[in-house]
Amino acid sequence: MKATIKIELRKDYATKEGKQMVCLRYTAYRRSTLISMNIAVYPKHWNKVSYVFIEEVITRKRLMN
């Protein structure tokens, strides 16, 4: 049986600022495990189709540092 890995936002939990955690979902033998990546983003900065951050957010953070 094959295993799958997806990167997704955790929809059942949000921080006080309204950010959601980015998690890695590992599924094997019909059992799923969520692994936190310790990254929190606003849902509007997350691309639901390709499961990545929106480019302008990453560029803005690079300019701030």
Backbone torsions as a table, in degrees:
resi	resn	phi	psi	omega
1	MET	NA	141.8	-178.2
2	LYS	-89.6	155.1	177.5
3	ALA	-107.5	148.6	178.2
4	THR	-124.2	151.6	177.8
5	ILE	-130.6	130.4	176.9
6	LYS	-131.5	148.0	172.5
7	ILE	-107.5	125.2	-175.9
8	GLU	-148.6	168.1	175.5
9	LEU	-86.9	142.1	176.2
10	ARG	-82.1	111.5	-173.0
11	LYS	-84.7	-17.0	-176.4
12	ASP	-89.4	0.4	-178.6
13	TYR	-143.0	138.2	175.6
14	ALA	-139.3	147.8	178.8
15	THR	-77.8	177.3	179.1
16	LYS	-62.3	-30.6	179.6
17	GLU	-79.8	-7.4	-179.2
18	GLY	93.8	9.3	178.6
19	LYS	-83.0	152.3	176.5
20	GLN	-115.7	151.0	-177.3
21	MET	-81.2	141.1	174.4
22	VAL	-89.3	127.0	-176.7
23	CYS	-127.3	157.5	174.3
24	LEU	-105.0	122.1	179.1
25	ARG	-102.8	115.8	179.5
26	TYR	-106.3	122.8	-179.3
27	THR	-122.4	125.2	175.8
28	ALA	-145.4	136.6	-179.8
29	TYR	53.7	40.3	178.3
30	ARG	63.3	20.5	176.0
31	ARG	-118.7	130.3	-178.1
32	SER	-106.2	145.9	174.8
33	THR	-132.7	130.4	176.1
34	LEU	-96.7	128.5	178.6
35	ILE	-119.3	119.7	-179.3
36	SER	-72.3	140.7	177.6
37	MET	-102.8	5.7	-179.5
38	ASN	55.1	38.9	175.8
39	ILE	-125.8	128.9	178.0
40	ALA	-119.0	132.4	-179.8
41	VAL	-136.1	157.7	172.2
42	TYR	-73.3	141.2	-179.5
43	PRO	-57.8	-29.9	179.8
44	LYS	-70.9	-16.7	178.9
45	HIS	-95.8	10.9	-176.7
46	TRP	-114.7	129.3	177.6
47	ASN	-87.9	112.4	-174.9
48	LYS	-73.5	-22.5	-177.8
49	VAL	-77.8	-48.6	-176.1
50	SER	-104.8	3.9	176.4
51	TYR	56.6	46.1	178.1
52	VAL	-136.6	166.8	174.1
53	PHE	-71.7	150.0	175.2
54	ILE	-73.1	136.7	-169.9
55	GLU	-58.2	-38.0	-175.9
56	GLU	-65.4	-29.6	178.3
57	VAL	-68.9	-43.9	179.5
58	ILE	-63.8	-43.0	179.7
59	THR	-63.8	-41.8	179.9
60	ARG	-63.3	-41.0	-179.6
61	LYS	-68.2	-34.2	177.9
62	ARG	-66.3	-36.4	180.0
63	LEU	-70.6	-31.6	-179.6
64	MET	-71.8	-32.3	-176.9
65	ASN	-82.3	NA	NA
